[in-house]
Structures are given as C-alpha cells and as structure tokens.
Amino acid sequence: MDALLVRINEYKVLFDSYIGENNWAFTGSVAVIIHGHYNSIDMTDVSEPNDFDFMFESDQNQVMITNIGDFVRVQDTLEKSVTFRNTVTNETFDLGIVKKLTKTIVGGYPLMNANILLYNYDDPMAGRRNTDDMKKIRVLKEVVEINRRVLQEEEQSLKKGPGLFGYDSEDEEPVKKSPGLFGYDSEDEEPVKKSPGLFGYDSEDK
C-alpha cells in the first residue's frame, strides 16, 4: 500500500498542475482502494490496480487534451474516454470527461463519490461482474454504510444540541421562569405574598 500511495501522490501533483486542483478525481479501482483504506476496511483480498483511472469536468463533449506531463494520448480520434501512455515508463492511465463531476475528498484526495462508484460496479446493465468486481462492490457497500451512519449521527447531533440561538422548538429545553424587569408575565405570575398596608390588610385579603 505504501508504494501505491507514492504513485497516488505523484498523480495528484501531476493532475493538479495540468487539469486544475478542483476539476478532476480518481475513479475506478484506485478510488475504491483509497475509499477503503481511509475508512479502515479490510482489503486483504482486493488486488492493487495495474493502472489508474481519472475523470475530469469540462464543458466540452470529448477529451481534447493531447498530453499530460510525460503521458501522451494514444487515440487520434475525439472520444469521451481516452488512454494516455508514459513515453518513458510505458505506464498508462485512462481519462474520461463529464459535464458535472460528483466527488468527495478522502485523505486529501479527490475521489469519485462512493455511491456513484457502487452504482457503476453493481449495475446489472453493465454486464457480468467478475470476482474482482465483487470484492470492490463489498468494499464500496461498507464505505457507503459508514458514510450513511456518520451523516445520520451528525443530523441527530444537530437536532439535539443547542444552536447559535439556543434549542430548536422541537427540542426546546424547559424554561425556568424568573421575573423580568417589571416582574412576572400575567400568565406565569407568581403568587403574591400580602403584607399589611398603612391601615392593615384589605378586607378581601385578610
């Protein structure tokens, strides 16, 4: 995993420089690995990816980029997903394009949202899933469940705790009444202890 994290960091620096820090995300197998690693999920049976997959956001319909660092585009035709090959190491990665990128930051890395990854891997329309795919689906399901629980706990904490202006109406803390500047309000008036006036008690309060 340490060697893989070194490669992941190298790609992050490369893509931040060429694509723009907020315009891309890891996807595919490497995104699954990062999601699982930072959520402490057992991945002993999950193989490390041979190559990397990326998505980037653009108003264009096809990938127009011809090179990223030492990586040169393989296809000559305009397509929505293309392969780049390193001219020195022969290493490759795939780059896809979308109009709107739904991503999340995990461990400082931009990743395709776990729910979308799970849908892509678990979609029956995508064809038959092999053993490696099923292992990734297992990891992603655990990630999605962890995220769901965390979100639920945060929502419950927000409901129960006092906000900037105190408790919400549905969680209101019982209010202990105390006299205001001019005493108690009429509906909460405290019984008045009578004391004799200058000429003694009034007849109705004797």
PLY file of the C-alpha trace (Angstrom):
ply
format ascii 1.0
element vertex 206
property float x
property float y
property float z
element edge 205
property int vertex1
property int vertex2
end_header
0.00 0.00 0.00
2.88 2.39 0.73
4.23 2.09 -2.82
0.73 2.65 -4.21
0.27 5.77 -2.08
3.52 7.15 -3.53
2.14 6.70 -7.06
-1.20 8.22 -5.99
0.58 11.30 -4.64
2.61 11.63 -7.85
-0.56 11.54 -9.94
-2.26 14.08 -7.67
0.57 16.56 -8.16
0.52 15.92 -11.92
-3.24 16.38 -12.32
-3.45 19.39 -10.00
-0.85 21.01 -12.23
-2.27 20.11 -15.66
-6.05 19.77 -15.08
-6.62 22.09 -12.14
-6.98 21.31 -8.45
-10.80 21.26 -8.37
-11.52 19.80 -11.81
-10.69 16.10 -11.56
-10.98 12.96 -9.43
-9.63 9.44 -9.09
-12.14 6.83 -10.19
-12.22 3.08 -10.85
-10.15 0.62 -8.82
-7.77 3.15 -7.31
-10.69 5.22 -5.97
-12.11 2.06 -4.36
-8.73 1.36 -2.73
-8.44 4.90 -1.33
-12.04 4.89 -0.05
-11.43 1.57 1.70
-8.01 2.47 3.09
-9.13 5.68 4.79
-12.27 4.01 6.16
-10.16 1.20 7.71
-11.91 -1.51 5.69
-10.27 -4.92 5.31
-8.96 -5.15 1.74
-6.56 -8.08 2.02
-8.44 -9.83 -0.78
-8.54 -6.78 -3.07
-5.79 -6.53 -5.68
-3.95 -3.27 -6.25
-4.80 -1.66 -9.59
-2.47 -2.14 -12.55
-3.29 1.28 -13.94
-5.18 4.39 -12.92
-8.49 5.90 -14.00
-9.45 9.57 -13.81
-12.43 11.77 -14.57
-12.36 15.49 -15.20
-15.02 18.15 -15.55
-15.39 20.19 -18.72
-17.98 21.88 -20.92
-16.51 20.06 -23.92
-18.04 16.83 -25.21
-14.78 14.99 -25.95
-11.33 14.86 -24.41
-9.23 17.40 -26.31
-6.04 17.02 -24.23
-3.07 15.56 -26.12
-0.52 15.18 -23.33
-0.22 15.39 -19.53
3.40 15.60 -18.42
5.26 12.65 -19.94
1.96 10.94 -20.78
0.87 11.15 -24.42
-2.59 10.43 -25.74
-2.88 7.08 -27.54
-6.03 7.65 -29.62
-6.15 10.11 -32.51
-9.95 10.23 -32.59
-12.05 12.52 -30.38
-13.69 10.46 -27.64
-15.21 10.83 -24.18
-12.62 8.49 -22.66
-9.04 8.09 -23.85
-5.82 6.35 -22.81
-2.53 8.11 -22.10
0.83 6.33 -22.17
4.06 7.41 -20.46
6.79 7.71 -23.10
9.48 6.77 -20.56
7.95 4.07 -18.32
5.22 2.80 -20.69
2.73 3.21 -17.82
-0.84 4.04 -18.87
-3.96 5.66 -17.44
-7.48 6.29 -18.72
-9.07 9.75 -18.65
-12.81 10.35 -19.01
-14.78 13.56 -19.31
-18.08 14.62 -17.68
-20.09 17.83 -17.61
-20.55 17.73 -13.83
-18.17 15.85 -11.54
-19.58 14.46 -8.28
-16.62 13.86 -6.00
-15.60 13.73 -2.36
-12.28 14.42 -0.61
-10.88 11.45 1.31
-7.45 11.62 2.90
-6.78 14.76 0.89
-7.51 13.02 -2.43
-10.39 13.87 -4.78
-12.39 10.69 -5.38
-15.46 9.81 -7.37
-18.38 9.63 -4.93
-18.68 6.15 -3.36
-22.38 5.88 -4.21
-21.68 6.51 -7.89
-18.80 4.04 -7.90
-21.02 1.41 -6.29
-23.75 2.03 -8.87
-21.24 1.68 -11.71
-19.80 -1.58 -10.38
-23.11 -3.06 -9.22
-25.25 -2.01 -12.19
-26.83 -5.18 -13.71
-26.87 -3.45 -17.09
-23.06 -3.22 -17.04
-22.81 -6.94 -17.78
-21.43 -9.88 -15.88
-19.29 -8.98 -12.86
-16.13 -10.95 -12.16
-14.63 -11.96 -8.81
-12.52 -8.79 -8.56
-15.58 -6.62 -9.18
-17.50 -8.39 -6.40
-14.67 -7.66 -3.96
-14.77 -3.96 -4.88
-18.56 -3.94 -4.51
-18.15 -5.36 -1.00
-15.71 -2.58 -0.05
-17.92 0.14 -1.55
-21.01 -1.13 0.26
-19.14 -0.87 3.55
-17.96 2.65 2.69
-21.48 3.76 1.78
-22.85 2.33 5.03
-20.15 4.08 7.10
-20.93 7.38 5.36
-24.65 6.87 5.99
-24.12 6.29 9.72
-21.81 9.28 10.07
-24.33 11.54 8.32
-27.16 10.21 10.47
-25.19 10.84 13.67
-24.35 14.37 12.57
-28.00 15.11 11.82
-29.11 13.75 15.20
-26.42 15.77 16.96
-27.56 18.95 15.24
-31.18 18.31 16.26
-30.38 17.62 19.91
-27.82 20.28 20.65
-28.49 23.99 21.12
-27.71 26.06 18.06
-26.46 29.60 17.80
-29.77 30.91 19.14
-30.47 28.08 21.59
-32.57 24.94 21.16
-34.87 24.28 18.21
-38.57 24.38 19.06
-38.96 20.59 18.84
-36.05 20.03 21.24
-36.70 23.02 23.46
-35.27 22.83 26.94
-37.74 23.54 29.74
-37.57 27.19 30.68
-37.27 28.20 34.30
-39.29 31.36 34.76
-37.85 34.34 36.53
-39.21 37.84 36.95
-38.43 40.30 34.20
-37.71 43.96 34.54
-41.33 44.59 35.54
-41.94 41.26 37.31
-43.64 38.08 36.02
-45.86 37.96 32.92
-49.54 37.65 33.75
-49.78 34.02 32.56
-46.82 32.98 34.68
-47.50 35.25 37.62
-46.07 34.12 40.94
-48.48 34.19 43.89
-48.10 37.47 45.76
-47.42 37.31 49.47
-49.58 40.06 51.04
-48.34 42.32 53.77
-50.36 44.85 55.80
-50.60 48.33 54.39
-50.58 51.54 56.30
-54.07 50.83 57.66
-53.77 46.97 57.82
-55.00 44.27 55.32
-57.69 44.96 52.73
-60.93 43.17 53.57
-60.67 40.66 50.67
-57.12 39.65 51.61
-57.41 39.47 55.40
0 1
1 2
2 3
3 4
4 5
5 6
6 7
7 8
8 9
9 10
10 11
11 12
12 13
13 14
14 15
15 16
16 17
17 18
18 19
19 20
20 21
21 22
22 23
23 24
24 25
25 26
26 27
27 28
28 29
29 30
30 31
31 32
32 33
33 34
34 35
35 36
36 37
37 38
38 39
39 40
40 41
41 42
42 43
43 44
44 45
45 46
46 47
47 48
48 49
49 50
50 51
51 52
52 53
53 54
54 55
55 56
56 57
57 58
58 59
59 60
60 61
61 62
62 63
63 64
64 65
65 66
66 67
67 68
68 69
69 70
70 71
71 72
72 73
73 74
74 75
75 76
76 77
77 78
78 79
79 80
80 81
81 82
82 83
83 84
84 85
85 86
86 87
87 88
88 89
89 90
90 91
91 92
92 93
93 94
94 95
95 96
96 97
97 98
98 99
99 100
100 101
101 102
102 103
103 104
104 105
105 106
106 107
107 108
108 109
109 110
110 111
111 112
112 113
113 114
114 115
115 116
116 117
117 118
118 119
119 120
120 121
121 122
122 123
123 124
124 125
125 126
126 127
127 128
128 129
129 130
130 131
131 132
132 133
133 134
134 135
135 136
136 137
137 138
138 139
139 140
140 141
141 142
142 143
143 144
144 145
145 146
146 147
147 148
148 149
149 150
150 151
151 152
152 153
153 154
154 155
155 156
156 157
157 158
158 159
159 160
160 161
161 162
162 163
163 164
164 165
165 166
166 167
167 168
168 169
169 170
170 171
171 172
172 173
173 174
174 175
175 176
176 177
177 178
178 179
179 180
180 181
181 182
182 183
183 184
184 185
185 186
186 187
187 188
188 189
189 190
190 191
191 192
192 193
193 194
194 195
195 196
196 197
197 198
198 199
199 200
200 201
201 202
202 203
203 204
204 205
